[in-house]
């Protein structure tokens, strides 16, 4: 059977990626927050329209600070704004990487599954030919291929 994916990460790639992910986890440890479901509901997220409002307010502050209220801590506002921009762009990059990883994994799963079916068919053939060991292998693998018994529809009985 022809595999749908032939590219594989080298052992060096796997090590480098694992190391980089570990470094990322170490960098963000105790610096990022994981909200509970209740907190997510409480704080919500601002929609695109409200993001535009935040951007416009910040624009006004930068261009005409005299038009901005002194009730806002603008140093904190700027810090929050820059952090949000960084986190949002980094999150999009990570989502793209995660999507590519999921897609690649799906193709590897597909290849593995179809090769496993091919091997099972081979084992059934060898069992039928009386080759040693294949009766046990087929019996062991049969659990993954449950046969459902057809039940007669009670309304269709005559």
NUSESE-658922 format. One record per residue: residue in one letter; x, y, z of N, C-alpha, C in turn; chain; residue number from 1. Coordinates in steps of 0.2 Angstrom, whole numbers, plus 5000, padded with zeros to 4 digits. Layout:
N
 code n_px n_py n_pz ca_px ca_py ca_pz c_px c_py c_pz unit pos
    A    X    Y    Z     X     Y     Z    X    Y    Z    A NUM
...
END
This chain:
158
 code n_px n_py n_pz ca_px ca_py ca_pz c_px c_py c_pz unit pos
    X 5004 4994 5000  5000  5000  5000 5004 5006 5000    A   1
    X 5002 5011 4996  5006  5017  4996 5004 5022 5002    A   2
    X 5009 5024 5005  5008  5029  5011 5006 5036 5008    A   3
    X 5001 5039 5012  4999  5046  5010 5004 5051 5012    A   4
    X 5009 5049 5017  5014  5054  5019 5020 5050 5020    A   5
    X 5025 5054 5017  5032  5051  5017 5037 5055 5021    A   6
    X 5035 5061 5023  5040  5065  5027 5040 5063 5034    A   7
    X 5045 5063 5037  5046  5061  5044 5051 5066 5047    A   8
    X 5050 5068 5053  5055  5072  5057 5061 5067 5059    A   9
    X 5066 5070 5058  5072  5066  5060 5073 5065 5067    A  10
    X 5077 5061 5070  5078  5060  5077 5081 5067 5080    A  11
    X 5085 5070 5076  5088  5077  5078 5082 5082 5078    A  12
    X 5078 5082 5073  5072  5086  5073 5068 5085 5080    A  13
    X 5066 5079 5081  5062  5077  5087 5065 5080 5093    A  14
    X 5072 5079 5094  5075  5081  5100 5075 5089 5100    A  15
    X 5076 5092 5095  5076  5100  5094 5070 5103 5096    A  16
    X 5064 5100 5093  5058  5102  5094 5056 5101 5102    A  17
    X 5057 5095 5104  5056  5094  5111 5059 5098 5116    A  18
    X 5065 5100 5115  5069  5104  5119 5066 5111 5118    A  19
    X 5065 5114 5112  5062  5120  5111 5055 5121 5115    A  20
    X 5051 5116 5115  5044  5116  5118 5046 5116 5126    A  21
    X 5051 5112 5128  5052  5112  5135 5055 5119 5137    A  22
    X 5059 5122 5133  5061  5129  5135 5055 5134 5135    A  23
    X 5051 5133 5130  5045  5138  5130 5041 5137 5137    A  24
    X 5040 5130 5138  5036  5129  5145 5039 5132 5151    A  25
    X 5046 5131 5151  5050  5134  5156 5049 5142 5156    A  26
    X 5049 5145 5150  5049  5152  5150 5042 5155 5152    A  27
    X 5037 5151 5151  5030  5154  5153 5028 5152 5160    A  28
    X 5031 5147 5163  5029  5145  5169 5029 5150 5174    A  29
    X 5023 5151 5177  5021  5156  5182 5021 5163 5179    A  30
    X 5020 5163 5173  5020  5170  5170 5013 5171 5166    A  31
    X 5010 5165 5164  5004  5165  5161 4998 5162 5165    A  32
    X 4992 5164 5164  4987  5162  5168 4982 5156 5165    A  33
    X 4980 5152 5168  4975  5147  5165 4969 5148 5169    A  34
    X 4964 5151 5166  4957  5153  5169 4953 5147 5170    A  35
    X 4949 5147 5175  4944  5141  5176 4939 5143 5171    A  36
    X 4934 5138 5170  4928  5139  5166 4924 5145 5169    A  37
    X 4923 5145 5175  4920  5151  5179 4923 5157 5177    A  38
    X 4929 5158 5178  4933  5164  5177 4932 5166 5169    A  39
    X 4933 5161 5165  4932  5163  5158 4925 5166 5156    A  40
    X 4920 5163 5160  4913  5166  5159 4913 5173 5162    A  41
    X 4916 5174 5168  4916  5180  5172 4920 5186 5167    A  42
    X 4926 5184 5165  4929  5189  5161 4928 5190 5154    A  43
    X 4926 5184 5151  4924  5184  5144 4930 5186 5140    A  44
    X 4928 5188 5134  4933  5190  5129 4930 5196 5125    A  45
    X 4934 5200 5123  4931  5206  5119 4931 5204 5112    A  46
    X 4925 5206 5109  4924  5204  5102 4928 5209 5097    A  47
    X 4928 5208 5091  4932  5212  5086 4930 5219 5087    A  48
    X 4924 5221 5087  4921  5228  5088 4925 5231 5094    A  49
    X 4925 5227 5099  4928  5230  5106 4935 5231 5105    A  50
    X 4938 5226 5101  4946  5227  5100 4947 5234 5096    A  51
    X 4943 5235 5092  4943  5241  5088 4943 5247 5092    A  52
    X 4938 5247 5097  4937  5252  5102 4944 5253 5106    A  53
    X 4946 5248 5108  4953  5248  5112 4958 5251 5108    A  54
    X 4959 5249 5102  4964  5252  5097 4963 5259 5096    A  55
    X 4957 5261 5095  4955  5268  5094 4957 5273 5100    A  56
    X 4955 5270 5106  4956  5274  5112 4964 5275 5113    A  57
    X 4968 5269 5112  4975  5270  5112 4978 5274 5107    A  58
    X 4975 5274 5101  4977  5279  5096 4976 5286 5098    A  59
    X 4971 5287 5101  4969  5294  5103 4974 5296 5109    A  60
    X 4975 5291 5113  4980  5293  5119 4987 5295 5116    A  61
    X 4989 5291 5111  4996  5292  5108 4996 5298 5105    A  62
    X 4991 5300 5101  4991  5306  5097 4989 5312 5100    A  63
    X 4985 5312 5105  4982  5318  5108 4981 5316 5116    A  64
    X 4986 5315 5120  4985  5313  5127 4981 5318 5131    A  65
    X 4981 5324 5129  4976  5329  5133 4969 5327 5132    A  66
    X 4967 5323 5127  4960  5321  5126 4958 5315 5130    A  67
    X 4963 5312 5134  4962  5306  5137 4962 5307 5145    A  68
    X 4958 5303 5148  4956  5304  5155 4962 5302 5159    A  69
    X 4963 5306 5165  4968  5304  5170 4966 5299 5174    A  70
    X 4960 5296 5174  4958  5291  5178 4961 5284 5176    A  71
    X 4963 5284 5170  4966  5278  5167 4974 5278 5168    A  72
    X 4976 5272 5171  4984  5272  5172 4986 5270 5165    A  73
    X 4989 5275 5161  4991  5274  5154 4997 5270 5153    A  74
    X 5001 5270 5158  5007  5265  5158 5005 5258 5158    A  75
    X 5000 5257 5163  4997  5250  5163 4993 5248 5157    A  76
    X 4990 5253 5154  4986  5252  5148 4990 5250 5142    A  77
    X 4996 5254 5142  5001  5252  5136 5004 5245 5137    A  78
    X 5005 5244 5144  5008  5237  5145 5003 5232 5143    A  79
    X 4997 5232 5145  4992  5227  5144 4991 5227 5136    A  80
    X 4991 5233 5133  4990  5233  5126 4995 5229 5122    A  81
    X 5002 5231 5124  5007  5227  5120 5008 5220 5122    A  82
    X 5006 5218 5128  5006  5211  5130 5001 5207 5126    A  83
    X 4995 5210 5126  4989  5207  5122 4991 5206 5114    A  84
    X 4994 5211 5111  4996  5211  5104 5001 5205 5104    A  85
    X 5006 5205 5108  5011  5200  5108 5008 5193 5109    A  86
    X 5004 5192 5114  5001  5186  5115 4996 5183 5109    A  87
    X 4993 5188 5106  4988  5186  5101 4992 5184 5095    A  88
    X 4997 5188 5093  5001  5186  5087 5005 5179 5088    A  89
    X 5008 5178 5094  5011  5172  5096 5006 5166 5096    A  90
    X 5000 5167 5099  4995  5162  5099 4993 5160 5092    A  91
    X 4993 5165 5087  4991  5163  5080 4997 5159 5077    A  92
    X 5003 5161 5079  5008  5157  5076 5008 5150 5079    A  93
    X 5007 5149 5085  5007  5142  5089 5001 5138 5086    A  94
    X 4995 5142 5085  4989  5138  5082 4991 5135 5075    A  95
    X 4994 5139 5071  4996  5137  5065 5001 5131 5065    A  96
    X 5006 5131 5070  5010  5125  5071 5006 5119 5073    A  97
    X 5002 5120 5078  4997  5115  5081 4993 5112 5075    A  98
    X 4990 5116 5071  4986  5114  5065 4990 5109 5061    A  99
    X 4996 5112 5059  5001  5108  5055 5003 5101 5058    A 100
    X 5004 5101 5064  5006  5095  5068 5000 5090 5068    A 101
    X 4994 5093 5069  4988  5089  5069 4987 5086 5063    A 102
    X 4988 5090 5057  4987  5087  5051 4992 5082 5049    A 103
    X 4998 5083 5051  5003  5078  5049 5002 5072 5053    A 104
    X 5000 5072 5059  4998  5066  5064 4993 5063 5061    A 105
    X 4987 5066 5058  4982  5063  5055 4984 5058 5049    A 106
    X 4989 5061 5045  4991  5057  5039 4995 5051 5042    A 107
    X 4999 5052 5047  5003  5046  5050 4998 5041 5053    A 108
    X 4993 5043 5056  4988  5039  5059 4984 5035 5053    A 109
    X 4983 5038 5048  4980  5035  5042 4984 5030 5039    A 110
    X 4990 5031 5038  4995  5026  5035 4996 5020 5040    A 111
    X 4996 5022 5047  4997  5016  5051 4991 5012 5051    A 112
    X 4985 5015 5051  4979  5011  5052 4978 5007 5045    A 113
    X 4979 5009 5040  4979  5006  5034 4984 5000 5033    A 114
    X 4990 5001 5035  4995  4996  5035 4993 4991 5040    A 115
    X 4990 4993 5046  4988  4988  5051 4982 4983 5048    A 116
    X 4978 4986 5044  4972  4982  5041 4976 4978 5036    A 117
    X 4981 4980 5032  4984  4976  5027 4987 4970 5031    A 118
    X 4991 4971 5037  4994  4966  5040 4989 4961 5043    A 119
    X 4983 4963 5045  4978  4959  5048 4975 4954 5042    A 120
    X 4974 4957 5036  4972  4953  5030 4977 4948 5029    A 121
    X 4983 4950 5029  4989  4945  5028 4989 4939 5033    A 122
    X 4987 4941 5039  4987  4936  5045 4981 4931 5044    A 123
    X 4975 4934 5041  4970  4930  5040 4971 4925 5034    A 124
    X 4975 4928 5029  4977  4923  5023 4981 4918 5026    A 125
    X 4986 4920 5030  4991  4915  5032 4988 4910 5037    A 126
    X 4983 4912 5041  4979  4907  5045 4975 4902 5041    A 127
    X 4972 4905 5035  4969  4900  5031 4973 4896 5027    A 128
    X 4979 4897 5026  4984  4893  5023 4987 4888 5028    A 129
    X 4986 4889 5034  4988  4884  5039 4995 4886 5042    A 130
    X 4997 4892 5041  5004  4894  5044 5004 4895 5051    A 131
    X 5009 4893 5054  5010  4893  5062 5010 4900 5064    A 132
    X 5006 4900 5070  5006  4907  5074 5000 4911 5072    A 133
    X 4998 4911 5066  4993  4915  5063 4986 4914 5066    A 134
    X 4984 4908 5068  4978  4907  5071 4977 4911 5078    A 135
    X 4982 4911 5082  4983  4915  5088 4983 4923 5086    A 136
    X 4986 4925 5081  4987  4932  5080 4980 4934 5078    A 137
    X 4977 4931 5073  4970  4933  5071 4965 4933 5077    A 138
    X 4965 4928 5081  4961  4927  5087 4962 4933 5091    A 139
    X 4968 4935 5092  4970  4941  5097 4967 4948 5093    A 140
    X 4968 4948 5087  4966  4954  5084 4959 4955 5082    A 141
    X 4955 4949 5082  4948  4949  5081 4944 4954 5085    A 142
    X 4946 4955 5091  4943  4960  5096 4942 4967 5093    A 143
    X 4946 4969 5088  4946  4975  5085 4941 4976 5079    A 144
    X 4938 4970 5078  4933  4970  5072 4927 4966 5074    A 145
    X 4923 4969 5079  4917  4966  5082 4912 4966 5076    A 146
    X 4909 4960 5076  4903  4959  5071 4897 4960 5075    A 147
    X 4893 4964 5072  4886  4966  5074 4881 4961 5071    A 148
    X 4877 4958 5075  4872  4953  5073 4866 4957 5070    A 149
    X 4864 4955 5065  4858  4959  5062 4852 4956 5066    A 150
    X 4848 4961 5069  4842  4959  5072 4836 4960 5068    A 151
    X 4832 4956 5068  4826  4956  5064 4821 4962 5067    A 152
    X 4819 4966 5062  4814  4971  5064 4808 4968 5066    A 153
    X 4805 4969 5072  4799  4966  5075 4793 4968 5070    A 154
    X 4793 4973 5067  4787  4975  5062 4788 4971 5056    A 155
    X 4793 4968 5054  4794  4965  5047 4793 4958 5048    A 156
    X 4791 4955 5054  4790  4948  5054 4783 4946 5052    A 157
    X 4782 4941 5048  4776  4939  5045 4772 4934 5049    A 158
END
